Every structure is written in C-alpha cells, then in structure tokens.
Amino acid sequence: MYKTVLVPVDGSPMATRALDVASEMCRLFGARLITLCVYRHHSPLEASLSMVRVKQAAERPDDSLKTYASEIAAAAKARALDSGVEDVTAYAKRGQPSRAIVAFARQHECDLVVLGARGNGDIEGFLLGSVSHKVASLAPQHCLIVR
C-alpha cells in the first residue's frame, strides 16, 4: 500500500512512538522508511541569544544544531533498522519544521507521513498550533498522527 514513509523525528517520546508505528508499517508493507530531523535556522541575533553553546569558537550555532539534528535522525534510523526495517535513510534539514517536512515529503515522493502528536516544540507550538497539525493541514500525502 505504501512505498515510502517519512517520519519526522525530534528526539521526543512522541516522535519515538511514531517511529515505532512507522517501522511496523514499513515491515508489513515492505516500504522504505525515511527519518528526518528539521532544525531551525538562527539569525545572527537569535544565535547571540541561543542556548546552544558551541564546542569551539569557530563553530556557529547552526552548525551545532545540524550536528545535533543529524545525531537524532541517525539514532532513529538505527532504531528502525534494529526493529527489522530493511531500507532506512536518515536526513537532517534546516528550516521551519512544518514547511520543511511538507516540502521534503513532496521532493522524496513519500506516500505517508507519520508524526508524533506533540514533539519538543517551543512556546510557539502551543500558541500557533503543533507541527503535526500544520503538516496534516498542508501535506497532500496521507498523514498519520500518533498519540
């Protein structure tokens, strides 16, 4: 039924639950699984106020965030492989999460997007709506929101 399933991950327990559901679906359908961790770009002002502290003076906050996002996506890939999914790919992308997820799903021709109901979002998510809600509203693909 599904050939390519996208699971956006952020390291939260809900994202891990979504990953487990997607992994089971991929095993059943013989589908390809893609994990994606989206990190937000920091403007110079935001970078100066960032809670991310760099390891070296030459490293920018965006570089630290990309490394962290890559680690989250890789850990999700390893979990999916351990659960028996045979074809798994991991990506880290910069951007506004809901828009980046929808664009990525379209670009990679994903049939299904599986998301956790709530992730590690900031206060904006509480005020303006969650990433999962925005993706479900914007994506042309089927979306499964896991609680």
C-alpha positions as CSV (number, residue, x, y, z in Angstrom):
1,M,0.0,0.0,0.0
2,Y,2.7,2.5,1.0
3,K,6.1,2.5,-0.7
4,T,7.9,5.4,1.1
5,V,7.1,6.5,4.6
6,L,8.5,9.7,6.2
7,V,8.9,10.0,9.9
8,P,10.0,13.5,11.2
9,V,11.8,13.0,14.5
10,D,13.0,15.4,17.2
11,G,14.1,13.0,19.9
12,S,10.8,13.3,21.9
13,P,9.0,10.3,23.3
14,M,6.1,11.0,20.8
15,A,8.4,11.0,17.9
16,T,9.8,7.7,19.0
17,R,6.3,6.2,19.3
18,A,5.6,7.5,15.7
19,L,8.9,5.9,14.6
20,D,7.9,2.6,16.1
21,V,4.5,2.6,14.4
22,A,6.0,3.6,11.1
23,S,8.7,0.9,11.4
24,E,5.9,-1.7,11.9
25,M,4.0,-0.4,8.9
26,C,7.2,-0.5,6.8
27,R,7.9,-4.1,7.8
28,L,4.3,-5.1,6.9
29,F,4.3,-3.3,3.5
30,G,7.9,-3.7,2.6
31,A,8.2,0.0,2.4
32,R,11.2,2.3,2.5
33,L,11.5,4.5,5.7
34,I,13.0,7.9,5.8
35,T,13.7,9.7,9.1
36,L,14.0,13.5,9.0
37,C,15.1,15.9,11.8
38,V,14.4,19.5,11.0
39,Y,16.4,22.2,12.8
40,R,15.5,25.9,12.8
41,H,17.9,28.4,11.3
42,H,19.1,31.1,13.7
43,S,19.5,34.7,12.6
44,P,22.6,36.5,13.9
45,L,20.5,38.0,16.8
46,E,19.0,34.6,17.7
47,A,22.4,33.0,17.5
48,S,23.7,35.5,20.0
49,L,20.9,34.6,22.4
50,S,21.0,30.9,21.7
51,M,21.1,28.3,24.5
52,V,23.3,26.2,22.2
53,R,26.8,26.6,23.3
54,V,29.5,25.8,20.8
55,K,32.3,23.4,21.4
56,Q,34.8,25.6,19.5
57,A,34.9,29.3,18.9
58,A,34.8,28.8,15.2
59,E,31.6,26.7,15.2
60,R,28.3,28.6,14.5
61,P,25.1,27.7,16.3
62,D,23.6,26.4,13.0
63,D,26.5,24.0,12.7
64,S,25.9,22.7,16.2
65,L,22.2,22.4,15.5
66,K,22.9,20.5,12.3
67,T,25.2,18.1,14.1
68,Y,22.6,17.5,16.8
69,A,19.8,17.0,14.2
70,S,21.9,14.6,12.3
71,E,22.5,12.6,15.5
72,I,18.8,12.4,16.2
73,A,18.0,11.3,12.7
74,A,20.8,8.7,12.8
75,A,19.5,7.3,16.1
76,A,16.0,7.0,14.7
77,K,17.5,5.2,11.7
78,A,19.4,2.8,13.9
79,R,16.2,2.1,15.9
80,A,14.2,1.3,12.7
81,L,17.0,-1.0,11.4
82,D,17.1,-2.8,14.8
83,S,13.3,-3.3,14.6
84,G,13.7,-5.1,11.2
85,V,13.1,-2.4,8.6
86,E,15.4,-3.1,5.7
87,D,15.5,0.2,3.8
88,V,16.1,3.2,6.0
89,T,17.6,6.6,5.3
90,A,18.2,9.5,7.7
91,Y,18.3,13.2,6.9
92,A,18.8,16.5,8.7
93,K,17.4,19.7,7.2
94,R,17.3,23.3,8.1
95,G,14.1,25.3,8.0
96,Q,10.7,26.0,9.5
97,P,9.6,22.5,10.6
98,S,6.2,22.1,9.1
99,R,7.1,23.7,5.8
100,A,10.4,21.7,5.6
101,I,8.6,18.4,6.3
102,V,5.9,19.0,3.6
103,A,8.5,20.1,1.0
104,F,10.7,17.1,1.9
105,A,7.8,14.6,1.6
106,R,6.9,16.0,-1.8
107,Q,10.5,16.1,-3.0
108,H,11.1,12.4,-2.0
109,E,7.7,11.2,-3.2
110,C,6.6,9.9,0.2
111,D,3.2,8.2,0.3
112,L,2.7,8.7,4.1
113,V,4.0,11.0,6.8
114,V,3.9,9.6,10.3
115,L,4.2,12.1,13.1
116,G,4.0,12.3,16.9
117,A,1.1,14.4,18.2
118,R,3.5,16.6,20.2
119,G,7.2,16.9,20.0
120,N,9.9,19.1,21.5
121,G,8.4,22.3,20.1
122,D,8.7,25.7,21.7
123,I,6.0,28.0,23.1
124,E,5.1,29.0,19.5
125,G,3.7,25.5,19.1
126,F,1.3,26.0,22.0
127,L,0.2,29.4,20.7
128,L,0.0,28.8,16.9
129,G,-0.6,25.0,16.7
130,S,1.6,22.0,16.6
131,V,3.9,20.9,13.8
132,S,1.8,17.7,13.3
133,H,-1.4,19.8,12.9
134,K,0.3,22.1,10.4
135,V,1.8,19.2,8.4
136,A,-1.5,17.3,8.3
137,S,-3.2,20.5,7.0
138,L,-0.6,21.3,4.4
139,A,0.6,17.9,3.1
140,P,-1.0,16.3,0.1
141,Q,0.1,12.9,1.3
142,H,-1.7,10.8,3.9
143,C,-0.7,11.7,7.4
144,L,-0.9,9.5,10.5
145,I,-0.6,11.3,13.8
146,V,0.4,9.0,16.7
147,R,-0.5,9.7,20.3
